[in-house]
Amino acid sequence: MSTSMIVCSFSGAIGDMSAKDQGDETKVLRVLRDNPRFSVFDATERPNIANSLDSLRERGLIEYPKPQPGYPWCRVRLTEAGVAAVGEPT
């Protein structure tokens, strides 16, 4: 009898950043440009992520388009100002 294991991760690319980088809005914006999905668990468990996301939204650099993917995922879109701040995806 063989055994298998399924590993689920509820962490997006911003969750894999160092705590220091999670507080750097420019770095967070670059990661969101390339990987626009994040988990609510990342944002609620890591204050640096939540603060960066709030600030980027308040500054008009990201927006939350509708419809959103299912829980626990959120998707953002860089605004024109956000793209101007970090450039187009590579």
PyMOL commands that place a pseudoatom at each C-alpha (Angstrom):
pseudoatom trace, name=CA, resn=MET, resi=1, chain=A, elem=C, hetatm=0, pos=[0.000, 0.000, 0.000]
pseudoatom trace, name=CA, resn=SER, resi=2, chain=A, elem=C, hetatm=0, pos=[1.413, 3.378, -0.965]
pseudoatom trace, name=CA, resn=THR, resi=3, chain=A, elem=C, hetatm=0, pos=[0.884, 6.574, 0.921]
pseudoatom trace, name=CA, resn=SER, resi=4, chain=A, elem=C, hetatm=0, pos=[0.469, 9.983, -0.630]
pseudoatom trace, name=CA, resn=MET, resi=5, chain=A, elem=C, hetatm=0, pos=[0.337, 13.424, 0.847]
pseudoatom trace, name=CA, resn=ILE, resi=6, chain=A, elem=C, hetatm=0, pos=[-1.297, 16.556, -0.502]
pseudoatom trace, name=CA, resn=VAL, resi=7, chain=A, elem=C, hetatm=0, pos=[0.181, 19.835, 0.675]
pseudoatom trace, name=CA, resn=CYS, resi=8, chain=A, elem=C, hetatm=0, pos=[-1.956, 22.936, 0.350]
pseudoatom trace, name=CA, resn=SER, resi=9, chain=A, elem=C, hetatm=0, pos=[-0.517, 26.377, 0.742]
pseudoatom trace, name=CA, resn=PHE, resi=10, chain=A, elem=C, hetatm=0, pos=[-2.614, 29.406, 1.472]
pseudoatom trace, name=CA, resn=SER, resi=11, chain=A, elem=C, hetatm=0, pos=[0.235, 31.833, 0.987]
pseudoatom trace, name=CA, resn=GLY, resi=12, chain=A, elem=C, hetatm=0, pos=[0.869, 34.012, -2.030]
pseudoatom trace, name=CA, resn=ALA, resi=13, chain=A, elem=C, hetatm=0, pos=[4.128, 35.488, -3.269]
pseudoatom trace, name=CA, resn=ILE, resi=14, chain=A, elem=C, hetatm=0, pos=[3.974, 38.424, -0.847]
pseudoatom trace, name=CA, resn=GLY, resi=15, chain=A, elem=C, hetatm=0, pos=[3.722, 35.916, 2.009]
pseudoatom trace, name=CA, resn=ASP, resi=16, chain=A, elem=C, hetatm=0, pos=[7.044, 34.433, 0.902]
pseudoatom trace, name=CA, resn=MET, resi=17, chain=A, elem=C, hetatm=0, pos=[8.830, 37.793, 1.192]
pseudoatom trace, name=CA, resn=SER, resi=18, chain=A, elem=C, hetatm=0, pos=[10.953, 38.599, 4.238]
pseudoatom trace, name=CA, resn=ALA, resi=19, chain=A, elem=C, hetatm=0, pos=[9.226, 40.634, 6.942]
pseudoatom trace, name=CA, resn=LYS, resi=20, chain=A, elem=C, hetatm=0, pos=[11.463, 43.577, 6.088]
pseudoatom trace, name=CA, resn=ASP, resi=21, chain=A, elem=C, hetatm=0, pos=[10.529, 43.408, 2.394]
pseudoatom trace, name=CA, resn=GLN, resi=22, chain=A, elem=C, hetatm=0, pos=[6.843, 43.068, 3.248]
pseudoatom trace, name=CA, resn=GLY, resi=23, chain=A, elem=C, hetatm=0, pos=[7.077, 46.549, 4.740]
pseudoatom trace, name=CA, resn=ASP, resi=24, chain=A, elem=C, hetatm=0, pos=[8.740, 47.995, 1.631]
pseudoatom trace, name=CA, resn=GLU, resi=25, chain=A, elem=C, hetatm=0, pos=[5.828, 49.200, -0.492]
pseudoatom trace, name=CA, resn=THR, resi=26, chain=A, elem=C, hetatm=0, pos=[7.857, 49.361, -3.706]
pseudoatom trace, name=CA, resn=LYS, resi=27, chain=A, elem=C, hetatm=0, pos=[8.957, 45.734, -3.320]
pseudoatom trace, name=CA, resn=VAL, resi=28, chain=A, elem=C, hetatm=0, pos=[5.419, 44.651, -2.457]
pseudoatom trace, name=CA, resn=LEU, resi=29, chain=A, elem=C, hetatm=0, pos=[4.097, 46.509, -5.506]
pseudoatom trace, name=CA, resn=ARG, resi=30, chain=A, elem=C, hetatm=0, pos=[6.627, 44.754, -7.762]
pseudoatom trace, name=CA, resn=VAL, resi=31, chain=A, elem=C, hetatm=0, pos=[5.644, 41.355, -6.394]
pseudoatom trace, name=CA, resn=LEU, resi=32, chain=A, elem=C, hetatm=0, pos=[1.931, 42.160, -6.824]
pseudoatom trace, name=CA, resn=ARG, resi=33, chain=A, elem=C, hetatm=0, pos=[2.603, 43.273, -10.390]
pseudoatom trace, name=CA, resn=ASP, resi=34, chain=A, elem=C, hetatm=0, pos=[3.943, 39.807, -11.204]
pseudoatom trace, name=CA, resn=ASN, resi=35, chain=A, elem=C, hetatm=0, pos=[1.776, 37.806, -8.758]
pseudoatom trace, name=CA, resn=PRO, resi=36, chain=A, elem=C, hetatm=0, pos=[-1.436, 39.753, -8.096]
pseudoatom trace, name=CA, resn=ARG, resi=37, chain=A, elem=C, hetatm=0, pos=[-3.040, 37.153, -5.848]
pseudoatom trace, name=CA, resn=PHE, resi=38, chain=A, elem=C, hetatm=0, pos=[-2.586, 37.012, -2.088]
pseudoatom trace, name=CA, resn=SER, resi=39, chain=A, elem=C, hetatm=0, pos=[-4.196, 35.155, 0.780]
pseudoatom trace, name=CA, resn=VAL, resi=40, chain=A, elem=C, hetatm=0, pos=[-6.207, 36.849, 3.485]
pseudoatom trace, name=CA, resn=PHE, resi=41, chain=A, elem=C, hetatm=0, pos=[-4.128, 34.757, 5.886]
pseudoatom trace, name=CA, resn=ASP, resi=42, chain=A, elem=C, hetatm=0, pos=[-0.981, 36.571, 4.690]
pseudoatom trace, name=CA, resn=ALA, resi=43, chain=A, elem=C, hetatm=0, pos=[-2.611, 39.945, 5.276]
pseudoatom trace, name=CA, resn=THR, resi=44, chain=A, elem=C, hetatm=0, pos=[-4.129, 39.147, 8.662]
pseudoatom trace, name=CA, resn=GLU, resi=45, chain=A, elem=C, hetatm=0, pos=[-1.128, 37.327, 10.128]
pseudoatom trace, name=CA, resn=ARG, resi=46, chain=A, elem=C, hetatm=0, pos=[1.530, 39.772, 8.951]
pseudoatom trace, name=CA, resn=PRO, resi=47, chain=A, elem=C, hetatm=0, pos=[0.969, 43.424, 9.854]
pseudoatom trace, name=CA, resn=ASN, resi=48, chain=A, elem=C, hetatm=0, pos=[3.644, 44.591, 7.392]
pseudoatom trace, name=CA, resn=ILE, resi=49, chain=A, elem=C, hetatm=0, pos=[1.650, 43.116, 4.504]
pseudoatom trace, name=CA, resn=ALA, resi=50, chain=A, elem=C, hetatm=0, pos=[-1.637, 44.595, 5.710]
pseudoatom trace, name=CA, resn=ASN, resi=51, chain=A, elem=C, hetatm=0, pos=[-0.056, 48.013, 6.190]
pseudoatom trace, name=CA, resn=SER, resi=52, chain=A, elem=C, hetatm=0, pos=[1.603, 47.934, 2.767]
pseudoatom trace, name=CA, resn=LEU, resi=53, chain=A, elem=C, hetatm=0, pos=[-1.615, 46.860, 1.034]
pseudoatom trace, name=CA, resn=ASP, resi=54, chain=A, elem=C, hetatm=0, pos=[-3.637, 49.560, 2.810]
pseudoatom trace, name=CA, resn=SER, resi=55, chain=A, elem=C, hetatm=0, pos=[-1.109, 52.234, 1.924]
pseudoatom trace, name=CA, resn=LEU, resi=56, chain=A, elem=C, hetatm=0, pos=[-0.832, 51.140, -1.731]
pseudoatom trace, name=CA, resn=ARG, resi=57, chain=A, elem=C, hetatm=0, pos=[-4.625, 51.243, -2.054]
pseudoatom trace, name=CA, resn=GLU, resi=58, chain=A, elem=C, hetatm=0, pos=[-4.914, 54.622, -0.314]
pseudoatom trace, name=CA, resn=ARG, resi=59, chain=A, elem=C, hetatm=0, pos=[-2.218, 56.032, -2.604]
pseudoatom trace, name=CA, resn=GLY, resi=60, chain=A, elem=C, hetatm=0, pos=[-4.142, 54.808, -5.634]
pseudoatom trace, name=CA, resn=LEU, resi=61, chain=A, elem=C, hetatm=0, pos=[-1.472, 52.337, -6.775]
pseudoatom trace, name=CA, resn=ILE, resi=62, chain=A, elem=C, hetatm=0, pos=[-3.601, 49.180, -6.507]
pseudoatom trace, name=CA, resn=GLU, resi=63, chain=A, elem=C, hetatm=0, pos=[-7.286, 48.376, -6.666]
pseudoatom trace, name=CA, resn=TYR, resi=64, chain=A, elem=C, hetatm=0, pos=[-9.386, 45.331, -5.872]
pseudoatom trace, name=CA, resn=PRO, resi=65, chain=A, elem=C, hetatm=0, pos=[-11.290, 44.408, -9.042]
pseudoatom trace, name=CA, resn=LYS, resi=66, chain=A, elem=C, hetatm=0, pos=[-14.599, 42.577, -8.944]
pseudoatom trace, name=CA, resn=PRO, resi=67, chain=A, elem=C, hetatm=0, pos=[-15.324, 39.726, -8.950]
pseudoatom trace, name=CA, resn=GLN, resi=68, chain=A, elem=C, hetatm=0, pos=[-12.796, 38.425, -6.458]
pseudoatom trace, name=CA, resn=PRO, resi=69, chain=A, elem=C, hetatm=0, pos=[-11.606, 34.811, -6.400]
pseudoatom trace, name=CA, resn=GLY, resi=70, chain=A, elem=C, hetatm=0, pos=[-12.951, 32.594, -3.649]
pseudoatom trace, name=CA, resn=TYR, resi=71, chain=A, elem=C, hetatm=0, pos=[-11.871, 32.724, -0.026]
pseudoatom trace, name=CA, resn=PRO, resi=72, chain=A, elem=C, hetatm=0, pos=[-9.079, 32.882, 1.124]
pseudoatom trace, name=CA, resn=TRP, resi=73, chain=A, elem=C, hetatm=0, pos=[-7.727, 34.570, -2.011]
pseudoatom trace, name=CA, resn=CYS, resi=74, chain=A, elem=C, hetatm=0, pos=[-7.771, 38.234, -2.999]
pseudoatom trace, name=CA, resn=ARG, resi=75, chain=A, elem=C, hetatm=0, pos=[-6.641, 39.702, -6.284]
pseudoatom trace, name=CA, resn=VAL, resi=76, chain=A, elem=C, hetatm=0, pos=[-5.326, 43.183, -6.909]
pseudoatom trace, name=CA, resn=ARG, resi=77, chain=A, elem=C, hetatm=0, pos=[-4.716, 45.128, -10.084]
pseudoatom trace, name=CA, resn=LEU, resi=78, chain=A, elem=C, hetatm=0, pos=[-2.107, 47.818, -10.418]
pseudoatom trace, name=CA, resn=THR, resi=79, chain=A, elem=C, hetatm=0, pos=[-3.561, 51.131, -11.496]
pseudoatom trace, name=CA, resn=GLU, resi=80, chain=A, elem=C, hetatm=0, pos=[-1.877, 53.263, -14.143]
pseudoatom trace, name=CA, resn=ALA, resi=81, chain=A, elem=C, hetatm=0, pos=[-0.089, 55.056, -11.301]
pseudoatom trace, name=CA, resn=GLY, resi=82, chain=A, elem=C, hetatm=0, pos=[1.035, 51.703, -9.879]
pseudoatom trace, name=CA, resn=VAL, resi=83, chain=A, elem=C, hetatm=0, pos=[2.437, 50.565, -13.219]
pseudoatom trace, name=CA, resn=ALA, resi=84, chain=A, elem=C, hetatm=0, pos=[4.169, 53.915, -13.611]
pseudoatom trace, name=CA, resn=ALA, resi=85, chain=A, elem=C, hetatm=0, pos=[5.768, 53.462, -10.184]
pseudoatom trace, name=CA, resn=VAL, resi=86, chain=A, elem=C, hetatm=0, pos=[7.315, 50.034, -10.920]
pseudoatom trace, name=CA, resn=GLY, resi=87, chain=A, elem=C, hetatm=0, pos=[7.066, 49.525, -14.669]
pseudoatom trace, name=CA, resn=GLU, resi=88, chain=A, elem=C, hetatm=0, pos=[5.410, 46.893, -16.822]
pseudoatom trace, name=CA, resn=PRO, resi=89, chain=A, elem=C, hetatm=0, pos=[5.763, 43.178, -16.039]
pseudoatom trace, name=CA, resn=THR, resi=90, chain=A, elem=C, hetatm=0, pos=[8.834, 41.523, -17.480]
for i in range(1, 90): cmd.bond("trace and resi %d" % i, "trace and resi %d" % (i + 1))
show_as sticks, trace
zoom trace
